[in-house]
Amino acid sequence: MASKSPHRQPHPCAGLSKRAHEVFEQIAIGNDLAGHHPRILDTLVFRALIERSEEQVAGPFANTTMTISRYCVPLPVHMAWCSWCNENAGDGGVHD
């Protein structure tokens, strides 16, 4: 039987605000269009916790398009977050 390490892996957003943790986690589960605050998004992009890409979508008027930003968590960061979630399951959402 494998023993659990007494030292838990830190959350990928360790040292950031609670709101930054929440935005990161929303993006990690695929909710990247929720109107997240631009400064938080910029901070997460700067720290390479999320990636920004541009997407063309239909515009509000006939025959128009507009560009929107989409966000995703890079695979290595997502894997670290999943590992953190596994270690902290049942902790009531405490962000270390």
N, CA, C and O atoms as a GROMACS GRO file, in nm:
protein
  384
    1MET      N    1   0.084  -0.118   0.000
    1MET     CA    2   0.000   0.000   0.000
    1MET      C    3   0.089   0.124   0.000
    1MET      O    4   0.178   0.138   0.084
    2ALA      N    5   0.064   0.213  -0.095
    2ALA     CA    6   0.145   0.335  -0.106
    2ALA      C    7   0.100   0.436  -0.002
    2ALA      O    8  -0.019   0.454   0.023
    3SER      N    9   0.197   0.502   0.059
    3SER     CA   10   0.163   0.605   0.157
    3SER      C   11   0.156   0.740   0.088
    3SER      O   12   0.225   0.766  -0.010
    4LYS      N   13   0.070   0.826   0.141
    4LYS     CA   14   0.057   0.961   0.087
    4LYS      C   15   0.172   1.046   0.138
    4LYS      O   16   0.213   1.036   0.254
    5SER      N   17   0.223   1.129   0.050
    5SER     CA   18   0.330   1.220   0.088
    5SER      C   19   0.274   1.325   0.184
    5SER      O   20   0.165   1.378   0.160
    6PRO      N   21   0.347   1.358   0.291
    6PRO     CA   22   0.298   1.459   0.383
    6PRO      C   23   0.303   1.600   0.322
    6PRO      O   24   0.237   1.691   0.371
    7HIS      N   25   0.380   1.618   0.216
    7HIS     CA   26   0.391   1.749   0.152
    7HIS      C   27   0.302   1.751   0.029
    7HIS      O   28   0.328   1.682  -0.069
    8ARG      N   29   0.198   1.831   0.036
    8ARG     CA   30   0.105   1.841  -0.075
    8ARG      C   31   0.159   1.934  -0.183
    8ARG      O   32   0.231   2.030  -0.155
    9GLN      N   33   0.122   1.902  -0.304
    9GLN     CA   34   0.158   1.986  -0.418
    9GLN      C   35   0.082   2.118  -0.408
    9GLN      O   36  -0.037   2.117  -0.376
   10PRO      N   37   0.147   2.232  -0.434
   10PRO     CA   38   0.075   2.359  -0.428
   10PRO      C   39  -0.019   2.374  -0.547
   10PRO      O   40   0.003   2.316  -0.654
   11HIS      N   41  -0.122   2.452  -0.528
   11HIS     CA   42  -0.214   2.485  -0.637
   11HIS      C   43  -0.135   2.561  -0.743
   11HIS      O   44  -0.047   2.640  -0.708
   12PRO      N   45  -0.163   2.540  -0.873
   12PRO     CA   46  -0.090   2.613  -0.976
   12PRO      C   47  -0.097   2.765  -0.959
   12PRO      O   48  -0.006   2.837  -1.002
   13CYS      N   49  -0.203   2.814  -0.895
   13CYS     CA   50  -0.220   2.959  -0.874
   13CYS      C   51  -0.174   3.004  -0.735
   13CYS      O   52  -0.213   3.111  -0.689
   14ALA      N   53  -0.092   2.924  -0.668
   14ALA     CA   54  -0.045   2.959  -0.534
   14ALA      C   55   0.015   3.099  -0.537
   14ALA      O   56   0.095   3.132  -0.624
   15GLY      N   57  -0.025   3.181  -0.440
   15GLY     CA   58   0.025   3.318  -0.430
   15GLY      C   59  -0.063   3.420  -0.499
   15GLY      O   60  -0.042   3.540  -0.483
   16LEU      N   61  -0.162   3.374  -0.575
   16LEU     CA   62  -0.256   3.466  -0.641
   16LEU      C   63  -0.382   3.479  -0.557
   16LEU      O   64  -0.402   3.404  -0.461
   17SER      N   65  -0.465   3.574  -0.593
   17SER     CA   66  -0.589   3.600  -0.518
   17SER      C   67  -0.688   3.485  -0.531
   17SER      O   68  -0.678   3.401  -0.621
   18LYS      N   69  -0.782   3.483  -0.438
   18LYS     CA   70  -0.888   3.382  -0.443
   18LYS      C   71  -0.963   3.392  -0.575
   18LYS      O   72  -0.999   3.290  -0.634
   19ARG      N   73  -0.988   3.514  -0.621
   19ARG     CA   74  -1.060   3.532  -0.747
   19ARG      C   75  -0.979   3.476  -0.864
   19ARG      O   76  -1.037   3.417  -0.955
   20ALA      N   77  -0.848   3.492  -0.864
   20ALA     CA   78  -0.764   3.436  -0.971
   20ALA      C   79  -0.773   3.284  -0.969
   20ALA      O   80  -0.778   3.221  -1.075
   21HIS      N   81  -0.776   3.224  -0.851
   21HIS     CA   82  -0.794   3.079  -0.839
   21HIS      C   83  -0.927   3.039  -0.904
   21HIS      O   84  -0.934   2.944  -0.981
   22GLU      N   85  -1.033   3.114  -0.871
   22GLU     CA   86  -1.166   3.082  -0.923
   22GLU      C   87  -1.171   3.093  -1.075
   22GLU      O   88  -1.228   3.006  -1.142
   23VAL      N   89  -1.112   3.199  -1.130
   23VAL     CA   90  -1.111   3.218  -1.275
   23VAL      C   91  -1.031   3.105  -1.341
   23VAL      O   92  -1.076   3.046  -1.439
   24PHE      N   93  -0.914   3.074  -1.287
   24PHE     CA   94  -0.833   2.965  -1.340
   24PHE      C   95  -0.915   2.836  -1.343
   24PHE      O   96  -0.917   2.766  -1.444
   25GLU      N   97  -0.980   2.805  -1.233
   25GLU     CA   98  -1.055   2.679  -1.224
   25GLU      C   99  -1.174   2.678  -1.319
   25GLU      O  100  -1.207   2.574  -1.374
   26GLN      N  101  -1.238   2.793  -1.339
   26GLN     CA  102  -1.348   2.800  -1.436
   26GLN      C  103  -1.296   2.772  -1.577
   26GLN      O  104  -1.360   2.699  -1.653
   27ILE      N  105  -1.182   2.829  -1.611
   27ILE     CA  106  -1.123   2.804  -1.743
   27ILE      C  107  -1.080   2.658  -1.755
   27ILE      O  108  -1.096   2.597  -1.861
   28ALA      N  109  -1.025   2.603  -1.649
   28ALA     CA  110  -0.980   2.464  -1.650
   28ALA      C  111  -1.095   2.367  -1.677
   28ALA      O  112  -1.072   2.259  -1.732
   29ILE      N  113  -1.217   2.404  -1.639
   29ILE     CA  114  -1.332   2.316  -1.664
   29ILE      C  115  -1.407   2.356  -1.791
   29ILE      O  116  -1.514   2.302  -1.820
   30GLY      N  117  -1.350   2.450  -1.867
   30GLY     CA  118  -1.408   2.484  -1.996
   30GLY      C  119  -1.497   2.607  -1.999
   30GLY      O  120  -1.557   2.636  -2.102
   31ASN      N  121  -1.507   2.679  -1.890
   31ASN     CA  122  -1.591   2.798  -1.884
   31ASN      C  123  -1.504   2.922  -1.907
   31ASN      O  124  -1.472   2.994  -1.812
   32ASP      N  125  -1.467   2.947  -2.032
   32ASP     CA  126  -1.377   3.059  -2.061
   32ASP      C  127  -1.450   3.182  -2.113
   32ASP      O  128  -1.385   3.282  -2.144
   33LEU      N  129  -1.581   3.178  -2.122
   33LEU     CA  130  -1.656   3.292  -2.176
   33LEU      C  131  -1.747   3.355  -2.070
   33LEU      O  132  -1.854   3.406  -2.103
   34ALA      N  133  -1.706   3.352  -1.946
   34ALA     CA  134  -1.792   3.399  -1.837
   34ALA      C  135  -1.771   3.546  -1.802
   34ALA      O  136  -1.818   3.590  -1.697
   35GLY      N  137  -1.704   3.622  -1.887
   35GLY     CA  138  -1.682   3.763  -1.856
   35GLY      C  139  -1.584   3.785  -1.743
   35GLY      O  140  -1.603   3.874  -1.660
   36HIS      N  141  -1.480   3.705  -1.739
   36HIS     CA  142  -1.379   3.718  -1.634
   36HIS      C  143  -1.306   3.852  -1.648
   36HIS      O  144  -1.294   3.906  -1.758
   37HIS      N  145  -1.259   3.905  -1.537
   37HIS     CA  146  -1.193   4.036  -1.536
   37HIS      C  147  -1.065   4.033  -1.620
   37HIS      O  148  -0.983   3.942  -1.603
   38PRO      N  149  -1.048   4.130  -1.709
   38PRO     CA  150  -0.930   4.132  -1.797
   38PRO      C  151  -0.796   4.130  -1.724
   38PRO      O  152  -0.702   4.066  -1.771
   39ARG      N  153  -0.785   4.197  -1.609
   39ARG     CA  154  -0.658   4.197  -1.536
   39ARG      C  155  -0.624   4.060  -1.481
   39ARG      O  156  -0.508   4.019  -1.481
   40ILE      N  157  -0.726   3.988  -1.436
   40ILE     CA  158  -0.701   3.852  -1.386
   40ILE      C  159  -0.658   3.763  -1.501
   40ILE      O  160  -0.564   3.685  -1.488
   41LEU      N  161  -0.728   3.775  -1.615
   41LEU     CA  162  -0.690   3.695  -1.733
   41LEU      C  163  -0.548   3.727  -1.776
   41LEU      O  164  -0.470   3.636  -1.805
   42ASP      N  165  -0.512   3.855  -1.780
   42ASP     CA  166  -0.376   3.895  -1.819
   42ASP      C  167  -0.272   3.838  -1.723
   42ASP      O  168  -0.165   3.794  -1.766
   43THR      N  169  -0.302   3.839  -1.594
   43THR     CA  170  -0.209   3.784  -1.494
   43THR      C  171  -0.190   3.635  -1.516
   43THR      O  172  -0.077   3.585  -1.512
   44LEU      N  173  -0.299   3.563  -1.540
   44LEU     CA  174  -0.290   3.419  -1.562
   44LEU      C  175  -0.215   3.387  -1.691
   44LEU      O  176  -0.139   3.291  -1.696
   45VAL      N  177  -0.236   3.468  -1.795
   45VAL     CA  178  -0.162   3.449  -1.921
   45VAL      C  179  -0.014   3.479  -1.898
   45VAL      O  180   0.071   3.402  -1.941
   46PHE      N  181   0.016   3.589  -1.831
   46PHE     CA  182   0.156   3.628  -1.804
   46PHE      C  183   0.230   3.518  -1.729
   46PHE      O  184   0.347   3.492  -1.756
   47ARG      N  185   0.163   3.454  -1.635
   47ARG     CA  186   0.225   3.346  -1.556
   47ARG      C  187   0.220   3.211  -1.627
   47ARG      O  188   0.260   3.110  -1.570
   48ALA      N  189   0.171   3.209  -1.751
   48ALA     CA  190   0.161   3.087  -1.833
   48ALA      C  191   0.071   2.981  -1.770
   48ALA      O  192   0.090   2.862  -1.794
   49LEU      N  193  -0.026   3.025  -1.691
   49LEU     CA  194  -0.122   2.932  -1.633
   49LEU      C  195  -0.238   2.907  -1.728
   49LEU      O  196  -0.305   2.804  -1.721
   50ILE      N  197  -0.262   3.002  -1.818
   50ILE     CA  198  -0.361   2.986  -1.924
   50ILE      C  199  -0.302   3.040  -2.054
   50ILE      O  200  -0.205   3.115  -2.052
   51GLU      N  201  -0.362   3.000  -2.166
   51GLU     CA  202  -0.321   3.050  -2.297
   51GLU      C  203  -0.440   3.120  -2.362
   51GLU      O  204  -0.555   3.077  -2.346
   52ARG      N  205  -0.412   3.227  -2.434
   52ARG     CA  206  -0.516   3.303  -2.503
   52ARG      C  207  -0.505   3.274  -2.652
   52ARG      O  208  -0.395   3.267  -2.708
   53SER      N  209  -0.620   3.257  -2.718
   53SER     CA  210  -0.625   3.246  -2.863
   53SER      C  211  -0.743   3.330  -2.912
   53SER      O  212  -0.836   3.359  -2.837
   54GLU      N  213  -0.737   3.367  -3.037
   54GLU     CA  214  -0.844   3.449  -3.095
   54GLU      C  215  -0.931   3.362  -3.185
   54GLU      O  216  -0.881   3.272  -3.253
   55GLU      N  217  -1.061   3.388  -3.185
   55GLU     CA  218  -1.155   3.311  -3.264
   55GLU      C  219  -1.253   3.406  -3.334
   55GLU      O  220  -1.304   3.500  -3.273
   56GLN      N  221  -1.277   3.380  -3.460
   56GLN     CA  222  -1.375   3.458  -3.536
   56GLN      C  223  -1.512   3.395  -3.516
   56GLN      O  224  -1.529   3.274  -3.534
   57VAL      N  225  -1.610   3.477  -3.481
   57VAL     CA  226  -1.747   3.430  -3.463
   57VAL      C  227  -1.841   3.522  -3.538
   57VAL      O  228  -1.804   3.633  -3.576
   58ALA      N  229  -1.963   3.476  -3.559
   58ALA     CA  230  -2.063   3.558  -3.626
   58ALA      C  231  -2.088   3.685  -3.545
   58ALA      O  232  -2.097   3.681  -3.422
   59GLY      N  233  -2.097   3.796  -3.616
   59GLY     CA  234  -2.123   3.924  -3.551
   59GLY      C  235  -2.270   3.945  -3.525
   59GLY      O  236  -2.353   3.862  -3.562
   60PRO      N  237  -2.303   4.056  -3.460
   60PRO     CA  238  -2.442   4.083  -3.424
   60PRO      C  239  -2.529   4.126  -3.544
   60PRO      O  240  -2.652   4.127  -3.535
   61PHE      N  241  -2.466   4.162  -3.654
   61PHE     CA  242  -2.540   4.207  -3.772
   61PHE      C  243  -2.515   4.112  -3.888
   61PHE      O  244  -2.415   4.040  -3.889
   62ALA      N  245  -2.604   4.111  -3.982
   62ALA     CA  246  -2.592   4.021  -4.097
   62ALA      C  247  -2.457   4.038  -4.167
   62ALA      O  248  -2.411   4.151  -4.188
   63ASN      N  249  -2.397   3.928  -4.203
   63ASN     CA  250  -2.270   3.925  -4.277
   63ASN      C  251  -2.154   3.993  -4.205
   63ASN      O  252  -2.065   4.049  -4.270
   64THR      N  253  -2.154   3.990  -4.075
   64THR     CA  254  -2.042   4.048  -3.998
   64THR      C  255  -1.982   3.940  -3.910
   64THR      O  256  -2.046   3.841  -3.875
   65THR      N  257  -1.857   3.961  -3.876
   65THR     CA  258  -1.789   3.873  -3.780
   65THR      C  259  -1.721   3.959  -3.675
   65THR      O  260  -1.702   4.080  -3.693
   66MET      N  261  -1.686   3.896  -3.568
   66MET     CA  262  -1.609   3.965  -3.464
   66MET      C  263  -1.510   3.865  -3.406
   66MET      O  264  -1.528   3.744  -3.415
   67THR      N  265  -1.407   3.919  -3.347
   67THR     CA  266  -1.302   3.837  -3.289
   67THR      C  267  -1.320   3.835  -3.138
   67THR      O  268  -1.335   3.939  -3.074
   68ILE      N  269  -1.319   3.714  -3.082
   68ILE     CA  270  -1.326   3.700  -2.936
   68ILE      C  271  -1.203   3.625  -2.887
   68ILE      O  272  -1.142   3.549  -2.962
   69SER      N  273  -1.168   3.648  -2.763
   69SER     CA  274  -1.056   3.576  -2.702
   69SER      C  275  -1.111   3.451  -2.636
   69SER      O  276  -1.214   3.454  -2.569
   70ARG      N  277  -1.041   3.341  -2.657
   70ARG     CA  278  -1.073   3.214  -2.591
   70ARG      C  279  -0.953   3.177  -2.505
   70ARG      O  280  -0.839   3.214  -2.537
   71TYR      N  281  -0.977   3.105  -2.398
   71TYR     CA  282  -0.870   3.070  -2.304
   71TYR      C  283  -0.873   2.921  -2.275
   71TYR      O  284  -0.979   2.858  -2.272
   72CYS      N  285  -0.755   2.865  -2.255
   72CYS     CA  286  -0.744   2.725  -2.214
   72CYS      C  287  -0.622   2.711  -2.123
   72CYS      O  288  -0.533   2.795  -2.120
   73VAL      N  289  -0.622   2.602  -2.048
   73VAL     CA  290  -0.512   2.572  -1.959
   73VAL      C  291  -0.418   2.477  -2.032
   73VAL      O  292  -0.462   2.372  -2.079
   74PRO      N  293  -0.288   2.511  -2.043
   74PRO     CA  294  -0.193   2.419  -2.108
   74PRO      C  295  -0.193   2.283  -2.037
   74PRO      O  296  -0.212   2.275  -1.916
   75LEU      N  297  -0.171   2.178  -2.114
   75LEU     CA  298  -0.180   2.042  -2.060
   75LEU      C  299  -0.093   2.019  -1.935
   75LEU      O  300  -0.144   1.962  -1.839
   76PRO      N  301   0.035   2.060  -1.932
   76PRO     CA  302   0.114   2.034  -1.810
   76PRO      C  303   0.056   2.105  -1.686
   76PRO      O  304   0.059   2.051  -1.576
   77VAL      N  305   0.002   2.226  -1.705
   77VAL     CA  306  -0.058   2.299  -1.593
   77VAL      C  307  -0.188   2.230  -1.552
   77VAL      O  308  -0.217   2.217  -1.433
   78HIS      N  309  -0.266   2.186  -1.652
   78HIS     CA  310  -0.391   2.117  -1.622
   78HIS      C  311  -0.364   1.988  -1.544
   78HIS      O  312  -0.437   1.955  -1.451
   79MET      N  313  -0.259   1.916  -1.583
   79MET     CA  314  -0.223   1.794  -1.511
   79MET      C  315  -0.183   1.824  -1.367
   79MET      O  316  -0.219   1.750  -1.275
   80ALA      N  317  -0.109   1.932  -1.347
   80ALA     CA  318  -0.070   1.971  -1.210
   80ALA      C  319  -0.192   2.007  -1.128
   80ALA      O  320  -0.201   1.973  -1.010
   81TRP      N  321  -0.287   2.077  -1.191
   81TRP     CA  322  -0.410   2.116  -1.121
   81TRP      C  323  -0.491   1.992  -1.085
   81TRP      O  324  -0.543   1.982  -0.974
   82CYS      N  325  -0.502   1.897  -1.179
   82CYS     CA  326  -0.575   1.772  -1.151
   82CYS      C  327  -0.511   1.696  -1.035
   82CYS      O  328  -0.580   1.640  -0.950
   83SER      N  329  -0.378   1.695  -1.032
   83SER     CA  330  -0.307   1.630  -0.922
   83SER      C  331  -0.337   1.702  -0.791
   83SER      O  332  -0.360   1.637  -0.688
   84TRP      N  333  -0.337   1.835  -0.793
   84TRP     CA  334  -0.369   1.913  -0.674
   84TRP      C  335  -0.512   1.881  -0.629
   84TRP      O  336  -0.537   1.862  -0.510
   85CYS      N  337  -0.605   1.874  -0.724
   85CYS     CA  338  -0.745   1.844  -0.690
   85CYS      C  339  -0.755   1.707  -0.624
   85CYS      O  340  -0.828   1.690  -0.526
   86ASN      N  341  -0.682   1.610  -0.677
   86ASN     CA  342  -0.684   1.476  -0.621
   86ASN      C  343  -0.632   1.475  -0.478
   86ASN      O  344  -0.689   1.409  -0.391
   87GLU      N  345  -0.524   1.547  -0.452
   87GLU     CA  346  -0.466   1.552  -0.318
   87GLU      C  347  -0.555   1.627  -0.219
   87GLU      O  348  -0.550   1.601  -0.099
   88ASN      N  349  -0.637   1.719  -0.270
   88ASN     CA  350  -0.716   1.805  -0.183
   88ASN      C  351  -0.865   1.774  -0.186
   88ASN      O  352  -0.945   1.852  -0.136
   89ALA      N  353  -0.903   1.661  -0.244
   89ALA     CA  354  -1.044   1.622  -0.248
   89ALA      C  355  -1.098   1.613  -0.106
   89ALA      O  356  -1.038   1.550  -0.018
   90GLY      N  357  -1.210   1.676  -0.084
   90GLY     CA  358  -1.271   1.671   0.048
   90GLY      C  359  -1.224   1.777   0.144
   90GLY      O  360  -1.266   1.778   0.259
   91ASP      N  361  -1.136   1.867   0.099
   91ASP     CA  362  -1.086   1.974   0.187
   91ASP      C  363  -1.176   2.096   0.189
   91ASP      O  364  -1.142   2.196   0.253
   92GLY      N  365  -1.289   2.089   0.122
   92GLY     CA  366  -1.382   2.202   0.124
   92GLY      C  367  -1.337   2.317   0.037
   92GLY      O  368  -1.377   2.431   0.062
   93GLY      N  369  -1.255   2.291  -0.064
   93GLY     CA  370  -1.216   2.396  -0.157
   93GLY      C  371  -1.108   2.488  -0.105
   93GLY      O  372  -1.094   2.600  -0.154
   94VAL      N  373  -1.031   2.444  -0.008
   94VAL     CA  374  -0.925   2.528   0.048
   94VAL      C  375  -0.817   2.544  -0.060
   94VAL      O  376  -0.771   2.445  -0.118
   95HIS      N  377  -0.777   2.668  -0.084
   95HIS     CA  378  -0.671   2.695  -0.182
   95HIS      C  379  -0.542   2.722  -0.108
   95HIS      O  380  -0.525   2.825  -0.044
   96ASP      N  381  -0.450   2.626  -0.119
   96ASP     CA  382  -0.318   2.642  -0.054
   96ASP      C  383  -0.227   2.726  -0.138
   96ASP      O  384  -0.113   2.750  -0.100
   0.00000   0.00000   0.00000
